[in-house]
Amino acid sequence: MTRLRLAAAAAIIATVGFGALGAALASAPATVTPATVTIDNFAFMQPTITVAAGTTVTWTNNDDIPHTVRAVDGSFHSAALDSADHYSFTFTKPGVYSYFCSLHPKMVGKVIVK
């Protein structure tokens, strides 16, 4: 009788364990696709983008002169980006992140994180 109870307990644990594993896999976050913003002709070519939390956004300077990427709230900022340089930042929290080029303040953009 003891072996039978142990076998039944093991079967219940295995069933519950697999159920918990299935639930964990079903609730696992989806893969987040990186986002890109190009800088060209003194403008952020995608001035407003919407991304999921956890997304890494990469800015690439396609101009012949340096530019920066600086958050209005100071949460992120790049060094001066020469031609073909890039800067990346991962947005972990939902919100609206306005940014600009500190060398050319009329260049502005916004990342909306959901």
C-alpha positions as CSV (number, residue, x, y, z in Angstrom):
1,M,0.0,0.0,0.0
2,T,2.9,2.4,0.7
3,R,4.3,2.0,-2.8
4,L,0.9,2.6,-4.3
5,R,0.6,5.9,-2.3
6,L,4.1,6.9,-3.3
7,A,3.4,6.2,-7.0
8,A,0.1,8.2,-6.8
9,A,1.9,11.1,-5.1
10,A,4.6,11.1,-7.7
11,A,2.0,11.1,-10.5
12,I,0.2,14.1,-8.9
13,I,3.5,16.0,-8.5
14,A,4.5,15.2,-12.1
15,T,1.1,16.4,-13.3
16,V,1.2,19.6,-11.3
17,G,4.8,20.2,-12.2
18,F,4.1,19.9,-15.9
19,G,1.0,22.1,-15.5
20,A,3.1,24.8,-13.8
21,L,5.8,24.5,-16.5
22,G,3.1,24.9,-19.2
23,A,1.7,28.0,-17.4
24,A,5.2,29.5,-17.1
25,L,5.9,28.9,-20.8
26,A,2.5,30.4,-21.8
27,S,3.1,33.5,-19.7
28,A,6.7,34.0,-20.9
29,P,7.2,37.4,-22.6
30,A,7.3,37.5,-26.3
31,T,10.6,38.3,-28.0
32,V,11.1,42.0,-28.4
33,T,12.2,43.3,-31.8
34,P,14.8,46.0,-31.8
35,A,13.9,49.4,-33.3
36,T,16.0,51.8,-35.3
37,V,15.9,55.5,-35.9
38,T,18.1,57.1,-38.6
39,I,19.5,60.6,-38.5
40,D,19.6,62.2,-41.9
41,N,19.4,65.8,-43.2
42,F,19.4,67.3,-39.7
43,A,16.3,65.2,-38.7
44,F,15.4,62.0,-36.8
45,M,13.8,60.2,-39.7
46,Q,11.3,58.4,-37.5
47,P,10.5,61.3,-35.1
48,T,8.0,59.3,-33.1
49,I,8.2,55.5,-32.6
50,T,6.1,53.2,-30.4
51,V,7.8,50.2,-28.9
52,A,7.2,47.6,-26.2
53,A,8.9,47.7,-22.8
54,G,12.2,45.9,-23.1
55,T,12.9,47.2,-26.6
56,T,16.4,48.4,-27.6
57,V,16.3,51.4,-29.9
58,T,19.3,52.2,-32.0
59,W,20.0,55.6,-33.6
60,T,22.4,55.7,-36.5
61,N,23.8,58.9,-37.9
62,N,23.7,59.0,-41.7
63,D,24.7,62.7,-41.8
64,D,28.2,64.0,-42.6
65,I,28.3,66.0,-39.3
66,P,28.0,64.9,-35.7
67,H,24.7,64.6,-33.8
68,T,23.7,63.5,-30.3
69,V,20.7,61.7,-28.8
70,R,19.7,63.2,-25.5
71,A,16.5,62.6,-23.4
72,V,14.7,65.7,-22.2
73,D,14.4,64.1,-18.8
74,G,18.1,63.1,-18.8
75,S,17.4,59.4,-18.7
76,F,19.7,58.6,-21.6
77,H,22.3,60.5,-23.8
78,S,24.8,59.6,-26.4
79,A,28.2,61.0,-27.1
80,A,28.6,62.9,-30.3
81,L,27.9,60.5,-33.2
82,D,30.0,60.9,-36.3
83,S,28.9,59.6,-39.7
84,A,27.8,55.9,-39.5
85,D,28.1,55.9,-35.6
86,H,25.3,54.5,-33.6
87,Y,23.9,54.7,-30.1
88,S,21.5,52.2,-28.4
89,F,19.3,52.4,-25.4
90,T,17.0,49.8,-23.9
91,F,13.6,51.1,-22.7
92,T,12.5,49.0,-19.7
93,K,9.6,51.1,-18.3
94,P,6.5,52.3,-20.1
95,G,6.2,56.1,-20.7
96,V,6.9,58.8,-23.2
97,Y,10.5,59.7,-23.7
98,S,11.1,63.0,-25.6
99,Y,14.7,63.5,-26.9
100,F,16.7,66.0,-29.0
101,C,20.1,66.6,-30.5
102,S,22.1,68.7,-28.1
103,L,24.2,70.1,-31.0
104,H,21.0,71.0,-33.0
105,P,18.2,71.5,-30.5
106,K,15.5,71.8,-33.3
107,M,16.1,68.1,-34.0
108,V,13.5,66.4,-31.8
109,G,12.0,62.9,-31.4
110,K,9.9,60.8,-29.1
111,V,9.8,57.2,-28.0
112,I,6.5,55.9,-26.7
113,V,7.0,52.8,-24.6
114,K,3.9,50.6,-23.9
